[in-house]
Amino acid sequence: MVSFETVADEAHREECRQGAAYLKQVLKQMGAETHLLPGAPGRNPIVLATFRANSPVAVAAGQACKRVLCYGHYDVVPVVSPESWTNSPFEMTGENGWIYGRGVSDNKGPMLAIAAAAAELRASKALDVDLVMAIEGEEETGSAGFQDAVRRNRGLIGDIDVVLVSNSYWIGEDIPCLTFGLRGVIHATVKITSDQPDLHSGMQGGVVSEPLVDMVRLLASLTDAEGRVRIPGFLDEVRPLGAEESKLYDQVIERAEW
């Protein structure tokens, strides 16, 4: 899987398509029901795989067994500095107990590890939940089309009890984090123009209010010195952090210092 250069840009569209098709086939061989879902027009597809529960407990529960959605992605960031790699980024290499290659951590490796665990549980008839894996190919560039694809295929995905995301941090090599909240992301393009043509800094600089200076002033006004957002009403829908939740951070800090 690492050998596919699944960079989410125009130059690698075919490579991403082949990587998605390969991943779909691998998950099918592992025992999952697989689908290749179209994303946004002209962008990379989504791999949907479902490992059906087959343990005696799940069979007894029938349709009432839990359903877990595992979210991940098969696209990777570009290799900007190939010379910084000891080996080829798209050739998986083992060294001193570690595995190296673009995507082994973010996020091809974790996805295949979870699928392998599900396949092993199924082989021993010990999978207690339905595991649905939604693996997209545009995460590193903003997840174009992913939300719409999920809505269009709501029937295939089913009713989900809990979402598992591996694309997060650990405090240490053997101390995982249980993330229960994430910040949102806003993408914005700001363009400021003037009714004046471009002015020479040596002639008019400091005399005329320039658009660049206006933009700097505008951006600086969005937050205060403590980083709080100053836009009226921006945080009205955000629930305040409770006392019990605040205590959890104390434990995280203690573990991190330890």
Secondary structure, 3 states (H helix, E strand, C coil): CCCCCCECCHHHHHHHHHHHHHHHHHHHHCCCEEEEECCCCCCCCEEEEEECCCCHHHHHHHHHCCEEEEEEECCECCCCCHHHCCCCCCCCEEECCEEECCCCCCCHHHHHHHHHHHHHHHHCCCCCCEEEEEEECCHHHCCCCHHHHHHHCHHHHCCCCEEEECCCCEEECCEECCCCCCCCCCCCCCCCCCCCCCCCHHHHCCCCCCHHHHHHHHHHCCECCCCCECCCCCCCCCCCCCHHHHHHHHHHHHHHHC
